[in-house]
Amino acid sequence: MDLYQITIVLVPYHSNLSYPLKEEPNPYTEVKLTHDMLAMTEETNMAYNSVDLDLCIEVDQIHYCENMHLVQIESEPSCTSAIFYNIHPKIVKSKCNI
């Protein structure tokens, strides 16, 4: 699995740069995530915290995690996987705490 660290980038709600952003209390998106790492394959994805990976042994950039229980639900995208796979914005909004 490829492992990605998730970084949140604040993006303005309006694509029109002349829109007066100062009039809104918070004119930027704020996604609040429960995990900061995402492991991905073409078939599945799993969310982790960097603290989870601290319990693993890393050899040549491969993490061996003998004490980690893996839970996989293929039919339900997470917030981060919905963004990664460019799923419909309504689904992203429902999955992400925005």
N, C-alpha and C positions, 0 to 999 in steps of 0.2 A: 504494500500500500504506500502511496505517496502521502507524506505528512506535510500539512500546511499550517503555518501560524497565522491566526486571524488578526488583522489590524482594521480598526474602525476608522473610516475617513468621513468626516462631516461634509455633507453635500447640501447646498441650498435647495429648498423646496421648489423654487422657481428657476427655470432655465433662462428667463429674461434677466440679464444682468443689470438692466436699468431699474428693475423692480426695487422699491425702497425696503431693503431687508430690515432696517432699524425699526420699522413700524410693528413688526411681530415680536412677541416675547422671546421666541426661540425659532429663528427662521431656518435652522438646519436640522437634518435628520439625526436622530440619536438612537442607534440600535443598541440595546442592552442584551449582551449575550451571556449565557451560562457557561460556555466553554471557550477556550482561547486557541484550541488546536482542532484540526479536522484531518482525519485520515481518509483517503479516497482511492477507490478503484473505479473501473467503468461500471461495475455492478452494484457497488454499495459504498456507504460512507459511515464513519463513526466519529462522534465528537468526543474530545478529551480535554482535560485541563493539563497545563504544563506540569502541575504538581503530580498528576498521575504518571507522567513519563519519568519523573524523578525516581520512582520506585523500580524502573526498568534498568536493564543493563544494556549499554550501547556499545556495539562493536562495528567498526567501519560504517557508521551512520545507519545501522540497523538496530532497532530497539527490540530487545527480547523481554517480554513482560509475562513472567510465569504466574504472578499473583493477580493479574488483571482479568476481570470477568468482562467478556465482550457481549454486548447486547446489540442486536441488529434488527431493524424494522425497515424492510425495503420499501414498503408501500407508503410510508409517511416521511416526507422530507423534513429535515430540520431547517431552522432559519438559515444557517450558513450554507447548507447544501442547496437550498432553493435559490439563494443568490449565486452560488458557484455555477449551477446548471442553467441559470437565466430562466427560471420558471416564471410564470405569469405574475405580474406585480401584486395582484389581489392575494395570491397564495403567499407570497413573500410577506406582505403586510399582516396576514393572519398568523404566520408562523413566527414572525419577529416581534419583539417587544419594542415597538417604535413609539 
